[in-house]
Amino acid sequence: MHRVTECKASRDYRLWLRFDDGLEGSVFLGNLLEVSAFSAWRDVDQFCRVAVDQKAATVVWDGGIQFDPDILYQDLLSSRAGREFDRPGLVPGVECPVPVWTDFVFRSFNS
């Protein structure tokens, strides 16, 4: 089991985490705002009141919200893996423009 040792919330609904094995980084939790269990987070100050429960080794909020640390760990790993694509034109979450070469190919076949 992975253990959260530190956390810090930001106003853009990102949660920075550090785990006991040294892995650290941010996960985005803003996509949960529409789920009724997380509706209190629509007030960003509520989201920012996160803490680490040392006994459970995970993050917790008022009202009993907490996450499985292993799920957070896997989410962090998968978001870090996507960073290899953070080059111009390959930004996750941004619609990619149609490459210039497709225009060339289209014109070549229609000539």
Gaussian input, Z-matrix of N, CA and C with variables (Angstrom, degrees):
# hf/3-21g

backbone

0 1
 N
 C     1     B1
 C     2     B2     1     A1
 N     3     B3     2     A2     1     D1
 C     4     B4     3     A3     2     D2
 C     5     B5     4     A4     3     D3
 N     6     B6     5     A5     4     D4
 C     7     B7     6     A6     5     D5
 C     8     B8     7     A7     6     D6
 N     9     B9     8     A8     7     D7
 C    10    B10     9     A9     8     D8
 C    11    B11    10    A10     9     D9
 N    12    B12    11    A11    10    D10
 C    13    B13    12    A12    11    D11
 C    14    B14    13    A13    12    D12
 N    15    B15    14    A14    13    D13
 C    16    B16    15    A15    14    D14
 C    17    B17    16    A16    15    D15
 N    18    B18    17    A17    16    D16
 C    19    B19    18    A18    17    D17
 C    20    B20    19    A19    18    D18
 N    21    B21    20    A20    19    D19
 C    22    B22    21    A21    20    D20
 C    23    B23    22    A22    21    D21
 N    24    B24    23    A23    22    D22
 C    25    B25    24    A24    23    D23
 C    26    B26    25    A25    24    D24
 N    27    B27    26    A26    25    D25
 C    28    B28    27    A27    26    D26
 C    29    B29    28    A28    27    D27
 N    30    B30    29    A29    28    D28
 C    31    B31    30    A30    29    D29
 C    32    B32    31    A31    30    D30
 N    33    B33    32    A32    31    D31
 C    34    B34    33    A33    32    D32
 C    35    B35    34    A34    33    D33
 N    36    B36    35    A35    34    D34
 C    37    B37    36    A36    35    D35
 C    38    B38    37    A37    36    D36
 N    39    B39    38    A38    37    D37
 C    40    B40    39    A39    38    D38
 C    41    B41    40    A40    39    D39
 N    42    B42    41    A41    40    D40
 C    43    B43    42    A42    41    D41
 C    44    B44    43    A43    42    D42
 N    45    B45    44    A44    43    D43
 C    46    B46    45    A45    44    D44
 C    47    B47    46    A46    45    D45
 N    48    B48    47    A47    46    D46
 C    49    B49    48    A48    47    D47
 C    50    B50    49    A49    48    D48
 N    51    B51    50    A50    49    D49
 C    52    B52    51    A51    50    D50
 C    53    B53    52    A52    51    D51
 N    54    B54    53    A53    52    D52
 C    55    B55    54    A54    53    D53
 C    56    B56    55    A55    54    D54
 N    57    B57    56    A56    55    D55
 C    58    B58    57    A57    56    D56
 C    59    B59    58    A58    57    D57
 N    60    B60    59    A59    58    D58
 C    61    B61    60    A60    59    D59
 C    62    B62    61    A61    60    D60
 N    63    B63    62    A62    61    D61
 C    64    B64    63    A63    62    D62
 C    65    B65    64    A64    63    D63
 N    66    B66    65    A65    64    D64
 C    67    B67    66    A66    65    D65
 C    68    B68    67    A67    66    D66
 N    69    B69    68    A68    67    D67
 C    70    B70    69    A69    68    D68
 C    71    B71    70    A70    69    D69
 N    72    B72    71    A71    70    D70
 C    73    B73    72    A72    71    D71
 C    74    B74    73    A73    72    D72
 N    75    B75    74    A74    73    D73
 C    76    B76    75    A75    74    D74
 C    77    B77    76    A76    75    D75
 N    78    B78    77    A77    76    D76
 C    79    B79    78    A78    77    D77
 C    80    B80    79    A79    78    D78
 N    81    B81    80    A80    79    D79
 C    82    B82    81    A81    80    D80
 C    83    B83    82    A82    81    D81
 N    84    B84    83    A83    82    D82
 C    85    B85    84    A84    83    D83
 C    86    B86    85    A85    84    D84
 N    87    B87    86    A86    85    D85
 C    88    B88    87    A87    86    D86
 C    89    B89    88    A88    87    D87
 N    90    B90    89    A89    88    D88
 C    91    B91    90    A90    89    D89
 C    92    B92    91    A91    90    D90
 N    93    B93    92    A92    91    D91
 C    94    B94    93    A93    92    D92
 C    95    B95    94    A94    93    D93
 N    96    B96    95    A95    94    D94
 C    97    B97    96    A96    95    D95
 C    98    B98    97    A97    96    D96
 N    99    B99    98    A98    97    D97
 C   100   B100    99    A99    98    D98
 C   101   B101   100   A100    99    D99
 N   102   B102   101   A101   100   D100
 C   103   B103   102   A102   101   D101
 C   104   B104   103   A103   102   D102
 N   105   B105   104   A104   103   D103
 C   106   B106   105   A105   104   D104
 C   107   B107   106   A106   105   D105
 N   108   B108   107   A107   106   D106
 C   109   B109   108   A108   107   D107
 C   110   B110   109   A109   108   D108
 N   111   B111   110   A110   109   D109
 C   112   B112   111   A111   110   D110
 C   113   B113   112   A112   111   D111
 N   114   B114   113   A113   112   D112
 C   115   B115   114   A114   113   D113
 C   116   B116   115   A115   114   D114
 N   117   B117   116   A116   115   D115
 C   118   B118   117   A117   116   D116
 C   119   B119   118   A118   117   D117
 N   120   B120   119   A119   118   D118
 C   121   B121   120   A120   119   D119
 C   122   B122   121   A121   120   D120
 N   123   B123   122   A122   121   D121
 C   124   B124   123   A123   122   D122
 C   125   B125   124   A124   123   D123
 N   126   B126   125   A125   124   D124
 C   127   B127   126   A126   125   D125
 C   128   B128   127   A127   126   D126
 N   129   B129   128   A128   127   D127
 C   130   B130   129   A129   128   D128
 C   131   B131   130   A130   129   D129
 N   132   B132   131   A131   130   D130
 C   133   B133   132   A132   131   D131
 C   134   B134   133   A133   132   D132
 N   135   B135   134   A134   133   D133
 C   136   B136   135   A135   134   D134
 C   137   B137   136   A136   135   D135
 N   138   B138   137   A137   136   D136
 C   139   B139   138   A138   137   D137
 C   140   B140   139   A139   138   D138
 N   141   B141   140   A140   139   D139
 C   142   B142   141   A141   140   D140
 C   143   B143   142   A142   141   D141
 N   144   B144   143   A143   142   D142
 C   145   B145   144   A144   143   D143
 C   146   B146   145   A145   144   D144
 N   147   B147   146   A146   145   D145
 C   148   B148   147   A147   146   D146
 C   149   B149   148   A148   147   D147
 N   150   B150   149   A149   148   D148
 C   151   B151   150   A150   149   D149
 C   152   B152   151   A151   150   D150
 N   153   B153   152   A152   151   D151
 C   154   B154   153   A153   152   D152
 C   155   B155   154   A154   153   D153
 N   156   B156   155   A155   154   D154
 C   157   B157   156   A156   155   D155
 C   158   B158   157   A157   156   D156
 N   159   B159   158   A158   157   D157
 C   160   B160   159   A159   158   D158
 C   161   B161   160   A160   159   D159
 N   162   B162   161   A161   160   D160
 C   163   B163   162   A162   161   D161
 C   164   B164   163   A163   162   D162
 N   165   B165   164   A164   163   D163
 C   166   B166   165   A165   164   D164
 C   167   B167   166   A166   165   D165
 N   168   B168   167   A167   166   D166
 C   169   B169   168   A168   167   D167
 C   170   B170   169   A169   168   D168
 N   171   B171   170   A170   169   D169
 C   172   B172   171   A171   170   D170
 C   173   B173   172   A172   171   D171
 N   174   B174   173   A173   172   D172
 C   175   B175   174   A174   173   D173
 C   176   B176   175   A175   174   D174
 N   177   B177   176   A176   175   D175
 C   178   B178   177   A177   176   D176
 C   179   B179   178   A178   177   D177
 N   180   B180   179   A179   178   D178
 C   181   B181   180   A180   179   D179
 C   182   B182   181   A181   180   D180
 N   183   B183   182   A182   181   D181
 C   184   B184   183   A183   182   D182
 C   185   B185   184   A184   183   D183
 N   186   B186   185   A185   184   D184
 C   187   B187   186   A186   185   D185
 C   188   B188   187   A187   186   D186
 N   189   B189   188   A188   187   D187
 C   190   B190   189   A189   188   D188
 C   191   B191   190   A190   189   D189
 N   192   B192   191   A191   190   D190
 C   193   B193   192   A192   191   D191
 C   194   B194   193   A193   192   D192
 N   195   B195   194   A194   193   D193
 C   196   B196   195   A195   194   D194
 C   197   B197   196   A196   195   D195
 N   198   B198   197   A197   196   D196
 C   199   B199   198   A198   197   D197
 C   200   B200   199   A199   198   D198
 N   201   B201   200   A200   199   D199
 C   202   B202   201   A201   200   D200
 C   203   B203   202   A202   201   D201
 N   204   B204   203   A203   202   D202
 C   205   B205   204   A204   203   D203
 C   206   B206   205   A205   204   D204
 N   207   B207   206   A206   205   D205
 C   208   B208   207   A207   206   D206
 C   209   B209   208   A208   207   D207
 N   210   B210   209   A209   208   D208
 C   211   B211   210   A210   209   D209
 C   212   B212   211   A211   210   D210
 N   213   B213   212   A212   211   D211
 C   214   B214   213   A213   212   D212
 C   215   B215   214   A214   213   D213
 N   216   B216   215   A215   214   D214
 C   217   B217   216   A216   215   D215
 C   218   B218   217   A217   216   D216
 N   219   B219   218   A218   217   D217
 C   220   B220   219   A219   218   D218
 C   221   B221   220   A220   219   D219
 N   222   B222   221   A221   220   D220
 C   223   B223   222   A222   221   D221
 C   224   B224   223   A223   222   D222
 N   225   B225   224   A224   223   D223
 C   226   B226   225   A225   224   D224
 C   227   B227   226   A226   225   D225
 N   228   B228   227   A227   226   D226
 C   229   B229   228   A228   227   D227
 C   230   B230   229   A229   228   D228
 N   231   B231   230   A230   229   D229
 C   232   B232   231   A231   230   D230
 C   233   B233   232   A232   231   D231
 N   234   B234   233   A233   232   D232
 C   235   B235   234   A234   233   D233
 C   236   B236   235   A235   234   D234
 N   237   B237   236   A236   235   D235
 C   238   B238   237   A237   236   D236
 C   239   B239   238   A238   237   D237
 N   240   B240   239   A239   238   D238
 C   241   B241   240   A240   239   D239
 C   242   B242   241   A241   240   D240
 N   243   B243   242   A242   241   D241
 C   244   B244   243   A243   242   D242
 C   245   B245   244   A244   243   D243
 N   246   B246   245   A245   244   D244
 C   247   B247   246   A246   245   D245
 C   248   B248   247   A247   246   D246
 N   249   B249   248   A248   247   D247
 C   250   B250   249   A249   248   D248
 C   251   B251   250   A250   249   D249
 N   252   B252   251   A251   250   D250
 C   253   B253   252   A252   251   D251
 C   254   B254   253   A253   252   D252
 N   255   B255   254   A254   253   D253
 C   256   B256   255   A255   254   D254
 C   257   B257   256   A256   255   D255
 N   258   B258   257   A257   256   D256
 C   259   B259   258   A258   257   D257
 C   260   B260   259   A259   258   D258
 N   261   B261   260   A260   259   D259
 C   262   B262   261   A261   260   D260
 C   263   B263   262   A262   261   D261
 N   264   B264   263   A263   262   D262
 C   265   B265   264   A264   263   D263
 C   266   B266   265   A265   264   D264
 N   267   B267   266   A266   265   D265
 C   268   B268   267   A267   266   D266
 C   269   B269   268   A268   267   D267
 N   270   B270   269   A269   268   D268
 C   271   B271   270   A270   269   D269
 C   272   B272   271   A271   270   D270
 N   273   B273   272   A272   271   D271
 C   274   B274   273   A273   272   D272
 C   275   B275   274   A274   273   D273
 N   276   B276   275   A275   274   D274
 C   277   B277   276   A276   275   D275
 C   278   B278   277   A277   276   D276
 N   279   B279   278   A278   277   D277
 C   280   B280   279   A279   278   D278
 C   281   B281   280   A280   279   D279
 N   282   B282   281   A281   280   D280
 C   283   B283   282   A282   281   D281
 C   284   B284   283   A283   282   D282
 N   285   B285   284   A284   283   D283
 C   286   B286   285   A285   284   D284
 C   287   B287   286   A286   285   D285
 N   288   B288   287   A287   286   D286
 C   289   B289   288   A288   287   D287
 C   290   B290   289   A289   288   D288
 N   291   B291   290   A290   289   D289
 C   292   B292   291   A291   290   D290
 C   293   B293   292   A292   291   D291
 N   294   B294   293   A293   292   D292
 C   295   B295   294   A294   293   D293
 C   296   B296   295   A295   294   D294
 N   297   B297   296   A296   295   D295
 C   298   B298   297   A297   296   D296
 C   299   B299   298   A298   297   D297
 N   300   B300   299   A299   298   D298
 C   301   B301   300   A300   299   D299
 C   302   B302   301   A301   300   D300
 N   303   B303   302   A302   301   D301
 C   304   B304   303   A303   302   D302
 C   305   B305   304   A304   303   D303
 N   306   B306   305   A305   304   D304
 C   307   B307   306   A306   305   D305
 C   308   B308   307   A307   306   D306
 N   309   B309   308   A308   307   D307
 C   310   B310   309   A309   308   D308
 C   311   B311   310   A310   309   D309
 N   312   B312   311   A311   310   D310
 C   313   B313   312   A312   311   D311
 C   314   B314   313   A313   312   D312
 N   315   B315   314   A314   313   D313
 C   316   B316   315   A315   314   D314
 C   317   B317   316   A316   315   D315
 N   318   B318   317   A317   316   D316
 C   319   B319   318   A318   317   D317
 C   320   B320   319   A319   318   D318
 N   321   B321   320   A320   319   D319
 C   322   B322   321   A321   320   D320
 C   323   B323   322   A322   321   D321
 N   324   B324   323   A323   322   D322
 C   325   B325   324   A324   323   D323
 C   326   B326   325   A325   324   D324
 N   327   B327   326   A326   325   D325
 C   328   B328   327   A327   326   D326
 C   329   B329   328   A328   327   D327
 N   330   B330   329   A329   328   D328
 C   331   B331   330   A330   329   D329
 C   332   B332   331   A331   330   D330

   B1=1.4486
   B2=1.5260
   B3=1.3095
   B4=1.4595
   B5=1.5176
   B6=1.3312
   B7=1.4630
   B8=1.5247
   B9=1.3312
   B10=1.4525
   B11=1.5216
   B12=1.3270
   B13=1.4637
   B14=1.5205
   B15=1.3400
   B16=1.4643
   B17=1.5141
   B18=1.3324
   B19=1.4601
   B20=1.5217
   B21=1.3195
   B22=1.4600
   B23=1.5240
   B24=1.3316
   B25=1.4599
   B26=1.5255
   B27=1.3203
   B28=1.4601
   B29=1.5281
   B30=1.3107
   B31=1.4540
   B32=1.5367
   B33=1.3190
   B34=1.4653
   B35=1.5333
   B36=1.3281
   B37=1.4688
   B38=1.5149
   B39=1.3107
   B40=1.4665
   B41=1.5234
   B42=1.2999
   B43=1.4543
   B44=1.5171
   B45=1.3408
   B46=1.4656
   B47=1.5205
   B48=1.3113
   B49=1.4730
   B50=1.5148
   B51=1.3152
   B52=1.4686
   B53=1.5259
   B54=1.3277
   B55=1.4614
   B56=1.5178
   B57=1.3206
   B58=1.4646
   B59=1.5221
   B60=1.3184
   B61=1.4709
   B62=1.5292
   B63=1.3529
   B64=1.4546
   B65=1.5207
   B66=1.3263
   B67=1.4590
   B68=1.5208
   B69=1.3237
   B70=1.4543
   B71=1.5130
   B72=1.3154
   B73=1.4514
   B74=1.5087
   B75=1.3257
   B76=1.4570
   B77=1.5165
   B78=1.3236
   B79=1.4587
   B80=1.5227
   B81=1.3275
   B82=1.4549
   B83=1.5201
   B84=1.3456
   B85=1.4599
   B86=1.5264
   B87=1.3160
   B88=1.4559
   B89=1.5134
   B90=1.3295
   B91=1.4592
   B92=1.5281
   B93=1.3194
   B94=1.4720
   B95=1.5269
   B96=1.3234
   B97=1.4634
   B98=1.5211
   B99=1.3051
   B100=1.4654
   B101=1.5297
   B102=1.3150
   B103=1.4567
   B104=1.5224
   B105=1.3189
   B106=1.4718
   B107=1.5279
   B108=1.3012
   B109=1.4726
   B110=1.5225
   B111=1.3312
   B112=1.4583
   B113=1.5315
   B114=1.3168
   B115=1.4691
   B116=1.5277
   B117=1.3172
   B118=1.4781
   B119=1.5223
   B120=1.3240
   B121=1.4634
   B122=1.5237
   B123=1.3337
   B124=1.4729
   B125=1.5173
   B126=1.3150
   B127=1.4667
   B128=1.5314
   B129=1.3100
   B130=1.4656
   B131=1.5257
   B132=1.3317
   B133=1.4634
   B134=1.5242
   B135=1.3291
   B136=1.4736
   B137=1.5331
   B138=1.3141
   B139=1.4690
   B140=1.5304
   B141=1.3249
   B142=1.4669
   B143=1.5319
   B144=1.3123
   B145=1.4739
   B146=1.5272
   B147=1.2790
   B148=1.4584
   B149=1.5278
   B150=1.3123
   B151=1.4703
   B152=1.5316
   B153=1.3109
   B154=1.4635
   B155=1.5214
   B156=1.3113
   B157=1.4634
   B158=1.5281
   B159=1.3152
   B160=1.4702
   B161=1.5301
   B162=1.3147
   B163=1.4627
   B164=1.5345
   B165=1.3381
   B166=1.4652
   B167=1.5299
   B168=1.3297
   B169=1.4739
   B170=1.5187
   B171=1.3259
   B172=1.4553
   B173=1.5200
   B174=1.3302
   B175=1.4557
   B176=1.5222
   B177=1.3316
   B178=1.4670
   B179=1.5265
   B180=1.3345
   B181=1.4578
   B182=1.5191
   B183=1.3286
   B184=1.4621
   B185=1.5246
   B186=1.3058
   B187=1.4583
   B188=1.5177
   B189=1.3387
   B190=1.4578
   B191=1.5160
   B192=1.3161
   B193=1.4688
   B194=1.5192
   B195=1.3229
   B196=1.4542
   B197=1.5193
   B198=1.3100
   B199=1.4580
   B200=1.5148
   B201=1.3130
   B202=1.4571
   B203=1.5304
   B204=1.3382
   B205=1.4677
   B206=1.5237
   B207=1.3251
   B208=1.4638
   B209=1.5257
   B210=1.3206
   B211=1.4651
   B212=1.5252
   B213=1.3311
   B214=1.4679
   B215=1.5206
   B216=1.3163
   B217=1.4578
   B218=1.5274
   B219=1.3363
   B220=1.4672
   B221=1.5282
   B222=1.3446
   B223=1.4596
   B224=1.5241
   B225=1.3085
   B226=1.4625
   B227=1.5287
   B228=1.3107
   B229=1.4712
   B230=1.5209
   B231=1.3242
   B232=1.4645
   B233=1.5235
   B234=1.3222
   B235=1.4676
   B236=1.5285
   B237=1.3121
   B238=1.4669
   B239=1.5203
   B240=1.3209
   B241=1.4631
   B242=1.5206
   B243=1.3269
   B244=1.4577
   B245=1.5091
   B246=1.3284
   B247=1.4599
   B248=1.5202
   B249=1.3333
   B250=1.4610
   B251=1.5249
   B252=1.3231
   B253=1.4562
   B254=1.5180
   B255=1.3203
   B256=1.4659
   B257=1.5209
   B258=1.3018
   B259=1.4570
   B260=1.5189
   B261=1.3223
   B262=1.4678
   B263=1.5237
   B264=1.3201
   B265=1.4525
   B266=1.5084
   B267=1.3232
   B268=1.4566
   B269=1.5265
   B270=1.3062
   B271=1.4497
   B272=1.5250
   B273=1.3382
   B274=1.4610
   B275=1.5247
   B276=1.3178
   B277=1.4517
   B278=1.5193
   B279=1.3041
   B280=1.4586
   B281=1.5168
   B282=1.3202
   B283=1.4579
   B284=1.5200
   B285=1.3028
   B286=1.4658
   B287=1.5156
   B288=1.3244
   B289=1.4623
   B290=1.5215
   B291=1.3073
   B292=1.4595
   B293=1.5177
   B294=1.3318
   B295=1.4620
   B296=1.5279
   B297=1.3035
   B298=1.4662
   B299=1.5147
   B300=1.3325
   B301=1.4625
   B302=1.5160
   B303=1.3463
   B304=1.4633
   B305=1.5163
   B306=1.3355
   B307=1.4564
   B308=1.5226
   B309=1.3202
   B310=1.4660
   B311=1.5270
   B312=1.3322
   B313=1.4536
   B314=1.5225
   B315=1.3353
   B316=1.4575
   B317=1.5380
   B318=1.3262
   B319=1.4566
   B320=1.5278
   B321=1.3346
   B322=1.4688
   B323=1.5228
   B324=1.3304
   B325=1.4620
   B326=1.5212
   B327=1.3000
   B328=1.4529
   B329=1.5201
   B330=1.3010
   B331=1.4737
   B332=1.5006
   A1=109.23
   A2=115.87
   A3=121.66
   A4=109.44
   A5=115.65
   A6=120.85
   A7=109.92
   A8=116.02
   A9=121.52
   A10=107.70
   A11=116.93
   A12=120.34
   A13=112.76
   A14=117.35
   A15=121.96
   A16=108.99
   A17=115.34
   A18=119.85
   A19=109.56
   A20=114.56
   A21=121.16
   A22=106.93
   A23=117.05
   A24=121.42
   A25=109.93
   A26=116.03
   A27=120.66
   A28=108.64
   A29=115.72
   A30=121.39
   A31=113.05
   A32=117.59
   A33=120.39
   A34=111.40
   A35=115.40
   A36=123.45
   A37=113.35
   A38=115.52
   A39=120.42
   A40=107.60
   A41=113.78
   A42=120.44
   A43=108.03
   A44=115.63
   A45=120.74
   A46=107.37
   A47=115.56
   A48=121.83
   A49=110.56
   A50=114.86
   A51=121.14
   A52=106.58
   A53=114.41
   A54=120.78
   A55=110.45
   A56=115.22
   A57=120.79
   A58=113.65
   A59=118.60
   A60=120.22
   A61=112.40
   A62=116.60
   A63=120.83
   A64=114.69
   A65=118.48
   A66=120.67
   A67=108.97
   A68=116.81
   A69=120.67
   A70=109.74
   A71=114.79
   A72=121.31
   A73=110.00
   A74=115.55
   A75=121.43
   A76=111.84
   A77=114.57
   A78=122.07
   A79=107.22
   A80=116.41
   A81=121.90
   A82=108.89
   A83=116.12
   A84=120.75
   A85=112.58
   A86=117.39
   A87=121.43
   A88=114.19
   A89=116.94
   A90=120.45
   A91=112.05
   A92=117.95
   A93=121.52
   A94=113.04
   A95=118.03
   A96=121.42
   A97=113.45
   A98=117.97
   A99=121.05
   A100=112.80
   A101=118.05
   A102=121.96
   A103=107.41
   A104=117.04
   A105=120.39
   A106=113.43
   A107=118.22
   A108=120.48
   A109=112.37
   A110=117.23
   A111=121.80
   A112=112.72
   A113=117.13
   A114=120.73
   A115=112.71
   A116=118.18
   A117=120.58
   A118=110.97
   A119=117.26
   A120=121.18
   A121=112.95
   A122=117.11
   A123=118.22
   A124=109.90
   A125=115.83
   A126=121.90
   A127=104.60
   A128=116.66
   A129=121.27
   A130=112.13
   A131=117.31
   A132=119.46
   A133=111.17
   A134=116.67
   A135=120.12
   A136=110.47
   A137=115.62
   A138=119.62
   A139=110.73
   A140=116.08
   A141=120.80
   A142=113.29
   A143=117.99
   A144=121.54
   A145=112.37
   A146=116.84
   A147=122.35
   A148=109.58
   A149=115.37
   A150=121.43
   A151=108.56
   A152=115.80
   A153=121.12
   A154=107.89
   A155=116.20
   A156=122.14
   A157=105.70
   A158=116.41
   A159=120.96
   A160=112.27
   A161=117.39
   A162=120.47
   A163=111.61
   A164=115.67
   A165=120.05
   A166=111.95
   A167=117.28
   A168=123.74
   A169=112.04
   A170=115.59
   A171=120.15
   A172=109.88
   A173=116.21
   A174=121.34
   A175=109.60
   A176=115.23
   A177=121.18
   A178=109.44
   A179=114.27
   A180=122.45
   A181=108.16
   A182=115.79
   A183=120.75
   A184=108.55
   A185=115.40
   A186=119.81
   A187=113.05
   A188=117.13
   A189=120.32
   A190=115.83
   A191=118.32
   A192=119.58
   A193=109.54
   A194=115.40
   A195=121.31
   A196=108.44
   A197=115.82
   A198=121.40
   A199=109.99
   A200=114.74
   A201=121.32
   A202=106.99
   A203=118.43
   A204=119.62
   A205=112.97
   A206=118.23
   A207=119.96
   A208=111.17
   A209=117.24
   A210=120.92
   A211=109.44
   A212=117.15
   A213=120.99
   A214=110.73
   A215=116.98
   A216=122.18
   A217=110.08
   A218=116.05
   A219=120.09
   A220=111.07
   A221=116.37
   A222=120.09
   A223=110.38
   A224=115.96
   A225=120.48
   A226=110.72
   A227=117.34
   A228=120.32
   A229=111.65
   A230=116.98
   A231=119.20
   A232=110.96
   A233=118.36
   A234=119.27
   A235=110.36
   A236=117.65
   A237=120.74
   A238=110.38
   A239=117.17
   A240=120.60
   A241=110.50
   A242=117.20
   A243=120.77
   A244=113.40
   A245=117.87
   A246=120.72
   A247=112.84
   A248=117.72
   A249=118.54
   A250=110.25
   A251=117.25
   A252=121.27
   A253=112.25
   A254=118.89
   A255=122.46
   A256=111.06
   A257=115.10
   A258=121.21
   A259=106.53
   A260=118.33
   A261=119.73
   A262=110.89
   A263=115.70
   A264=121.26
   A265=114.11
   A266=118.17
   A267=121.55
   A268=110.93
   A269=116.41
   A270=120.54
   A271=109.08
   A272=118.97
   A273=120.65
   A274=110.48
   A275=115.36
   A276=120.33
   A277=113.78
   A278=117.38
   A279=121.38
   A280=107.30
   A281=115.60
   A282=118.99
   A283=109.56
   A284=115.86
   A285=120.20
   A286=109.76
   A287=117.56
   A288=119.64
   A289=109.51
   A290=115.87
   A291=120.43
   A292=107.88
   A293=118.39
   A294=120.38
   A295=111.79
   A296=115.46
   A297=121.99
   A298=111.07
   A299=118.18
   A300=120.33
   A301=111.96
   A302=120.08
   A303=120.21
   A304=110.45
   A305=117.40
   A306=121.01
   A307=109.46
   A308=116.40
   A309=121.17
   A310=110.52
   A311=116.98
   A312=121.03
   A313=109.79
   A314=117.30
   A315=120.98
   A316=110.76
   A317=117.64
   A318=121.19
   A319=110.92
   A320=116.64
   A321=120.02
   A322=111.35
   A323=117.25
   A324=120.56
   A325=112.36
   A326=118.05
   A327=120.87
   A328=112.77
   A329=118.37
   A330=121.74
   A331=110.92
   D1=135.88
   D2=177.09
   D3=-85.13
   D4=146.93
   D5=-177.17
   D6=-122.25
   D7=126.66
   D8=174.69
   D9=-77.05
   D10=129.49
   D11=179.63
   D12=-109.15
   D13=-26.78
   D14=178.71
   D15=-147.27
   D16=154.24
   D17=174.89
   D18=-153.32
   D19=157.87
   D20=177.75
   D21=-153.21
   D22=128.13
   D23=179.43
   D24=-96.51
   D25=148.87
   D26=174.59
   D27=-119.97
   D28=162.23
   D29=-174.26
   D30=-72.08
   D31=-7.08
   D32=176.01
   D33=-98.23
   D34=20.74
   D35=176.64
   D36=65.29
   D37=30.04
   D38=170.85
   D39=-100.42
   D40=144.88
   D41=179.38
   D42=-122.44
   D43=115.40
   D44=176.48
   D45=-84.99
   D46=134.38
   D47=-177.33
   D48=-131.33
   D49=147.84
   D50=168.54
   D51=-127.24
   D52=134.91
   D53=179.76
   D54=-106.33
   D55=164.01
   D56=-175.56
   D57=-63.18
   D58=-19.58
   D59=177.73
   D60=-91.38
   D61=4.25
   D62=177.27
   D63=98.09
   D64=-13.35
   D65=177.11
   D66=-62.27
   D67=133.63
   D68=177.50
   D69=-146.81
   D70=156.35
   D71=179.44
   D72=160.76
   D73=-174.80
   D74=-176.16
   D75=-113.15
   D76=145.10
   D77=171.68
   D78=-121.15
   D79=148.21
   D80=179.15
   D81=-96.27
   D82=126.02
   D83=-179.41
   D84=-116.04
   D85=4.27
   D86=-179.04
   D87=-62.25
   D88=-22.10
   D89=178.87
   D90=-69.52
   D91=-8.57
   D92=179.55
   D93=-91.07
   D94=-4.35
   D95=-174.96
   D96=-60.06
   D97=-28.25
   D98=-178.48
   D99=-84.54
   D100=-8.80
   D101=177.29
   D102=-82.66
   D103=128.70
   D104=-172.83
   D105=-56.56
   D106=-34.08
   D107=-179.97
   D108=-62.55
   D109=-21.92
   D110=-177.71
   D111=-111.14
   D112=14.17
   D113=-175.95
   D114=-61.25
   D115=-27.54
   D116=177.71
   D117=-61.30
   D118=-25.60
   D119=-179.20
   D120=-70.78
   D121=-10.98
   D122=175.86
   D123=-60.19
   D124=-25.15
   D125=168.16
   D126=-87.75
   D127=103.50
   D128=-172.76
   D129=-58.49
   D130=-26.44
   D131=177.00
   D132=-63.79
   D133=-33.19
   D134=176.00
   D135=-66.01
   D136=-42.35
   D137=178.04
   D138=-61.11
   D139=-39.51
   D140=-176.33
   D141=-71.83
   D142=-7.52
   D143=179.44
   D144=-88.44
   D145=35.34
   D146=179.69
   D147=-76.12
   D148=151.46
   D149=176.80
   D150=-145.24
   D151=163.20
   D152=174.26
   D153=-97.18
   D154=124.09
   D155=173.08
   D156=-85.80
   D157=108.04
   D158=-175.32
   D159=-61.91
   D160=-36.01
   D161=-179.21
   D162=-68.84
   D163=-45.42
   D164=-179.77
   D165=-83.73
   D166=-14.87
   D167=179.11
   D168=59.38
   D169=39.68
   D170=177.57
   D171=-146.52
   D172=177.86
   D173=-179.81
   D174=-88.45
   D175=145.27
   D176=-179.19
   D177=-139.46
   D178=155.28
   D179=175.70
   D180=-130.24
   D181=163.11
   D182=172.62
   D183=-55.41
   D184=148.78
   D185=179.86
   D186=88.66
   D187=1.66
   D188=175.08
   D189=88.94
   D190=7.24
   D191=178.23
   D192=-72.06
   D193=129.30
   D194=173.97
   D195=-152.14
   D196=160.15
   D197=-178.93
   D198=-121.41
   D199=149.00
   D200=173.48
   D201=-65.51
   D202=123.07
   D203=-178.09
   D204=-61.92
   D205=-29.57
   D206=179.02
   D207=-68.51
   D208=-34.99
   D209=177.13
   D210=-67.23
   D211=-44.63
   D212=177.50
   D213=-60.43
   D214=-41.26
   D215=-179.98
   D216=-61.16
   D217=-47.62
   D218=-179.50
   D219=-65.52
   D220=-38.21
   D221=177.66
   D222=-62.85
   D223=-41.33
   D224=178.72
   D225=-65.62
   D226=-43.23
   D227=177.61
   D228=-60.80
   D229=-43.08
   D230=-178.12
   D231=-70.14
   D232=-33.47
   D233=177.99
   D234=-71.66
   D235=-32.63
   D236=177.50
   D237=-70.57
   D238=-35.15
   D239=179.22
   D240=-64.84
   D241=-33.60
   D242=179.56
   D243=-70.19
   D244=-16.13
   D245=-178.44
   D246=-67.80
   D247=-18.23
   D248=177.99
   D249=-64.88
   D250=-15.28
   D251=178.27
   D252=-97.44
   D253=4.80
   D254=-179.29
   D255=-78.23
   D256=60.93
   D257=174.44
   D258=-117.07
   D259=161.38
   D260=177.85
   D261=-51.31
   D262=128.91
   D263=-179.82
   D264=87.44
   D265=-7.24
   D266=-179.24
   D267=-130.00
   D268=51.38
   D269=-178.99
   D270=-95.39
   D271=119.54
   D272=179.74
   D273=-58.43
   D274=141.25
   D275=176.57
   D276=85.65
   D277=-4.27
   D278=178.39
   D279=-115.29
   D280=130.58
   D281=179.56
   D282=-63.00
   D283=128.82
   D284=-177.70
   D285=-78.53
   D286=138.78
   D287=174.11
   D288=-70.03
   D289=154.96
   D290=177.52
   D291=-68.65
   D292=126.85
   D293=-178.46
   D294=-60.34
   D295=149.77
   D296=-179.32
   D297=-60.59
   D298=-35.78
   D299=-175.96
   D300=-64.34
   D301=-24.42
   D302=179.74
   D303=-67.02
   D304=-34.06
   D305=177.05
   D306=-64.38
   D307=-40.69
   D308=178.47
   D309=-63.26
   D310=-46.85
   D311=-179.00
   D312=-62.62
   D313=-44.16
   D314=-179.67
   D315=-60.08
   D316=-46.16
   D317=179.98
   D318=-65.82
   D319=-36.72
   D320=-178.45
   D321=-63.32
   D322=-40.79
   D323=-178.35
   D324=-78.35
   D325=-21.75
   D326=-178.53
   D327=-99.51
   D328=8.55
   D329=-178.93
   D330=-89.47

